[in-house]
Amino acid sequence: MKIRLIALDLDGTLLDSQKMLPERNKKALEECIARGIYVVPCTGRTAAGIPDPVRKIPGIRYAITANGGMVLDLEKNLALDEKLIPMNIVTEIYELVSTCHVMCDAYIQGMGFSERRCFENMDDYGIPDVVQQLVRRTRLPVDNVKDYIRERFSAADKLNLFFDDPGERAWARGQLEARGDVIVSSSFSYNLEINGKGATKGEGLLRLAEILNIAPDETMAFGDGENDLSIIEKAGIGIAMENGNEKLKEIADYIAPDSDNAGVGQMLERLVLSDR
């Protein structure tokens, strides 16, 4: 099977547990690009959250961000396709979780917005240091996120909710899933990620493949989290990380070594670059 597009989750997949890009992964991506294969970051992050060591690899042009909410041409700074959350729904979600102890961030037009009081006290929400560092690099703190975004925007790419109380997280998930007008997933045991209808990584992959005139069976995807289920299902070859979600590993075509051992690079060497 000829692979023409490889979509890669970032955290826990392409990046190691310290959010760094292993050299073996980088070299494998560069060789894939040299062979004419599209290499596409596919992440829950905003475009601004794609780390420079990944974004600056020559030949990386397209990205799927906000869990499939945005399909982007990075070179032209252009949204090729988007599946957003209307602002009235965003406001309702903020009101729904207002009784919880939660940090609720909004991603809009590739930017992240955090409530200042939460941004300055992330330890209170059980957020690990390595994730706090990422949040500080990729968020604009404002006094009241709900009011700030409602006054300026008509829709959001994604909402990211951090909970320190598993019980509140479970309650919120049940309430949000019962709405039927949003998609709920997660990357970590302490967060929920909210997207608009049709915004999944898998659907984002198919939309980008269609734009590039690539058949679904000519795609490969790597992931580790619950929010990667759709892309592992829809890619021609779906690969889960050894450190990944158990459901993901059950449906994957292959299991890659863990992200701290350059599992992506190892699998690309085996499945795509083995004739080098």
N, C-alpha and C positions, 0 to 999 in steps of 0.2 A: 504493500500500500504506500502510495506517494503522499508524504505530508507536506503541505504548502503553508500551513499556519499553525503556530504553537502559542497557545494562551497560557499565561502563568500567573497564578495567585502569587502575592508577594509574601505576606507575613506567615511564617511557618512553612513556606514552600520554597520560593526562590531565595528568600532571605533567611538567615539562620536565627536562632533564638535571641541574638543580640541586635537584630535588624540590620545585619551586615550582609553584603553580597560575597559569597565564597568565590575565590578566584577560579576554581574549577567550573562553577556555574557560568561565570562570565565568559570564559574561553569557549565553552560549549555553545553559548548563545551567539558569540561572534562567528563561530564556524557555521552555525545554522544560517545566519544572515548572509554569509559569504556564498552559501549555496542557493540563495534566492528564496529562502523561507521567511515568511513574515513572523516576527517575534513580537508578541503583544502582551504587555502587562494587563492583568485582569484582576481588579482589586476592589475592595470596599472603600479604599481611600479616595480622596479627591485627586485631580491631576497634580495639584501642588504637592501632594503627599508622596508621589512617586520619587524615590530617592535619586539623587544625581548619578550615583554609580550605575543605576539601571537606565535612567532617562538619557544619559549622555553616551550610551553605547551607540556608535554609528549604525544607522539603519533601523533603529526603533522609531517608527513613525506613528503607529496607531496604538490606542489604549482603550480599554473598557474599564470605566471607573464607577464609583458609587454602586457597586454590585450589579452593574448592567444598566443603571439609570442613565449613563452617558456613554456614547460611543464617539471617540474623539480622534481627529487628525491632529497630532501634536505639532507637526511641522507647520501647519497652517493656523494653528490655534482655533480650530473649527469643530463644532459639534456636528457630527454626521447623522446622529440619531439620538433621541432622548425620550425617556419615560419617567415623568416627574410626578411629584405629589402636589396636588392643588393646594393653595395656601389655606383654604377653608378647612381641609382635612388636617394640615399641619397644625393649625390653631386648635382644633378639637383634640388632637393627640397631646399637645402641651397641657391642655386643660385636664385631660384624662389622668395624666401622671403627676399632676400638681400636688397630690396628696402623698406621693412617694418621695423617699430620699433618693433623688436621681439627678445625674448630670445629663442634660439633654442637649446635644449639639446638632446643629443644622448645617448641611452641606448645600450650598447654593452657588450655581455658576462657577463651580470648581473651587470655591472657598469654604472654609469651615468657620462657624460662629459658635462661641461658647459663652455661657453666662459667667460674668467676671467672678462672682462669689464662688462658683464651682471651680473655675479655672485656677484660682489662687489656693484652693484647698482640695486638690485631687486625691490626697491620701484618704480623705473622708469617704471616698467612693470606691475604695478597694482597687484602685488602678495601679498596676505595677510601675516601677520607676522607668522601665524601658518604654512603656506605652505613654507615660507622662511626657517623656522627652519628645516623642512623636507629636503628641497633642500640642505641646508648646510651640513646635515649629510650624504647625499647620492650622492653627486657629486664630481668629480675631476675637479677643474678649470684649463683650459689650455688657452693659448693665442689665438689660432685659432682652433676651434673645427673641422671645415671642413678639414683643412689640416692635423691636428693631427690624426684624425681617418682614413682618406683616405690613409695615409702612413703606417698604422698599421693593418687595418682590411679589410675584404672583404664584410662585411654585418653588419647591425644594427638590434637589437631586436625591436627598436621603436624610434620614434622621438617625443619630447614633445615641443610644441611651446607656449610661453606665450605672449599675446598681451595686450597692454594697450588701443588700439584703436579698438572698436568693428567693425568699418568700414573696417579696414585692415584685421581683423580676418575673416570677412564675405567674403571679396575678396579672401583671401588666401584659404579659404575653397572651394569656387567655383572653383578656379584654380586646386586645388589638387584633388577634386572629379572628375573633367573633365578628368584627366589623365587616370583613369580606371585601373591603375596598383598598387594602394595603397588603404588601407581602412582608412577612416577619421572618428574620433569620438571625444568626449570630456568628461571631468569629471567636468569641471568648466566653468563658463560663459566667462572666459578670456583665455582659452587654446584650443589648438587642439592637438590631439594625432594621429600620423601617424603610420600605421602598414603595413606589407607586406600582399600580397594576402593570404587568408586563416587564417589570424591571428585575431581571435575574441575570446572573452571569451567563447562563446557558443561552437565554434569548439574545443577550448582547453578542455572544459569539456568532450565533446564526445570522444576526443582522449584519455584522461586519463581514462575515464570509460572503454573504449575498452581494454586498457592495463591491467586494474585491473579486467577485465571480469565482469563488472557491466552493466546492461541494462540501457538505458537512463531513463526509467520510475522508476528506483530505485534511482534517483538523486534528490536533492533539491538545489536550489540556491537562494541567497539573493543579492539584489543590490539596488542602488539608482540613478545611473547616466545613461546618454545616452550610455556610453560604456558597460552598463550591459544589454542592450536590447536583445542581442543574447543569453545570458545565461539564462535569464528569459524565453525566448521563447523555448529553447531547453531542459531545465531541466524538469524532471518529475513533480516537483512542483516548480513554480517560485514565489518568494515573493519579493515585492517591499516595500521600506521603505516609511513611511508617509511623510518624508522630501524629497522624491525622485522626479525624473523627471515624469511629467504628462503622457507622452506616456508610460513610464514604468508601471505606476500604472494601465493604461488602459488594458494592456495585462497580468498583473500578476494574479495568482490564488488567492493570498492573499495580503493584505496590512498589514505590521507590524507597530507597534508604532515607533515613530521617534528614531533616533540613540542616542539622548541624554537621552532617557528613556529606554535604553537596549532593544530595539525592537527585536533584534535577540534572546536574551535570552527568552523574553516573548513568542515568536512564537515557539521556540524549546520546551519550556515547554508544550505548548498547543498541538503541532502537533506530536512531536516525543517522548517526555518524560512524557506524561500525565498518563501513567500507573505506574509511580514510587511510 
